[in-house]
Amino acid sequence: MIVRQLQECEQTERRVVSPDGKWQSVRMLLKGDEMGYSFHITTIFAGAECQFHYQNHFESVFCIEGEGEIESREDGKVYPITPGTLYNLNLHDRHTLRAFTELKLACVFNPPVTGQEVHNKEGAYELVD
């Protein structure tokens, strides 16, 4: 059994801050935990606009708090994000995430990340063996 506290993980290398300062991700469950997915609590800071394209991963995101929107760069559709919203990037969707207020998100990645990934120039995480 694996049991971790968010507050403890925030004080370790499991807390990763983006180089541009737009988000932080606390990676509570990683590839090394051998669960087949990783689990993160991610904060997108108020006013941030992020371009992502997870070419190598599927992601499910549940909004815990805050308000924002996600725009599909595939078809231009915009979806509001409020507490209780779940969005799933099941087609490696290119998307823009906007935080009107600070967004607190619970995220699941498959395949799991190793822990220190940040986005490449295309907004994706590289696969790490």
N, C-alpha and C positions, 0 to 999 in steps of 0.2 A: 504494500500500500504506500502511495506517495501522498504526503500531506504537506502543504506549504501555505504560508501566510503572505498575502500581498505586501504588507508593510515590511516584512523581512526581505522579500525578493527585491523591493525597491532600493535596498541598501547594498545590493551586490552587483556583480557584472551582468546579472539578468536584466537590469534596467539599461536600455539602450536609447540614446537621444539622437535624433536625426542630425546630420551635419548642418542642415539649414535651420534647425531650431523649431520646426513646425510641429513636431510630434515627439512623443516618447513611447516606448513599448517595454512593458515588463513581461518578460518571457517566462511564464511560470511553469511551463511544461515544454521540454525540448526533445530533439531527436534522440539524444542520449538516454532519455527516460524510457525509450522503447515502447511507446504507446501507439505509434503509427500516425500521430498528428502532434502538432504543437498548439499550445494555448497561451494567449497573450492578453493582457489588459493594456489597451492602447489609449493614449490621450492625444487628441488632435487639438492644438491650442486655438483659442478664439481668433478668428480672422484668417486662419491658414487656408490655403488652397493647395491641394496636393494632386499631382498627376501620377497615377499608378497603372501598372499593366503587369499582372502576375502571370507571366508566360510559362512559368515552371511549377506553379502552385495553384490549388483551388483554395478559396477562402470563404468562410462564413463569418458574418459580423453582426453582433447584437448590440444595439445602443442601450446603454445603461442610463446615461444622462446627457443632456445638452441638446442643441438643435443645429441642424445643418442640412446638407443635401448631397446626393450623389448624382452625377451626370454620366450617362453612358456616352463615350466617345465613338461608339459604334453607330448609334442611331440618334443621338442628341436628346434622348428622353432624360428628364430630370425627376428625381424622386426625393421627397422630403424625408429627413431622418429626425426622429424624435424618440424619446424613451419608449422601448418596446418594439422598435423597428428591427427586423432581421433582413439583411441583404446577403445574397450568395453569388459569388463570382464563379459560376459554374462553366463558363465558356472562355476563361482567361480574358475576361472583358477589360478593354482599355477604359479607364474611368477617371473622373475628376471628383475629388472629395472636398467639400467646402464646409468649414466649421463657422457657423454664425456665433455660437457661444462655444465654450470648451466642450468637446465631445469626449465622453468616456465610453469606450467600446470593448466588448469581449470578443476576441477573434480566435478562430481555429484555422490552422493551415495544414494542408495535406499536399505533398509530403511535409513532414515536420521540418522546421528550421533548426539550425544547430545552436543559435544564440546570439551571434554578433552581426548578423546580416544587416546591411542597410541597402537601400534601393540603388540600382545601377542607373545609368543615364536614361533608360527606357522605363523606369519605375518598377522594375522587377527585382526579385531576389534570385541570385544565382543558385543553382543546385550544388550542394556540397555532399560529397561521398563520405 
